[in-house]
């Protein structure tokens, strides 16, 4: 199991980023896919036609999102913590993803950099 931590600079306010990561309508705008998402702790979520699924753990509007991501056949909790900080060019987003199965690590890092935060950054740059 591996951990991944990275900072992303996104040209949007913390509230805009929080909305883009928690509102299913907004998620669909930047991913191009229908998403199931709620800010209710304990609720389950699904993105990218079910390729990412898990449980919502904790929310602080405009500041923090904590989720448990599911990996098939793994019993250890894989926890994603996203912290959003105001920055002079928009926001600095701190990602920490723990307990990523070794076999999935490179795909997850690529997904975070390109499909997830890459797409989100492009979405806000295009406005």
Number of C-alpha atoms within 10 A of each C-alpha: 12 13 16 15 13 13 14 15 18 24 21 21 20 23 16 15 22 21 16 19 21 20 15 19 16 17 21 17 13 19 16 11 14 17 21 20 20 16 18 12 13 14 14 18 21 17 18 16 11 12 9 13 19 20 20 23 18 16 18 12 14 17 16 17 21 19 24 21 21 18 18 6 7 11 8 13 14 20 21 23 19 22 19 26 17 17 15 9 11 16 20 20 22 16 19 16 22 19 18 24 18 12 10 12 16 12 11 18 18 12 14 17 15 14 15 16 19 15 17 23 18 14 17 16 11 7 7
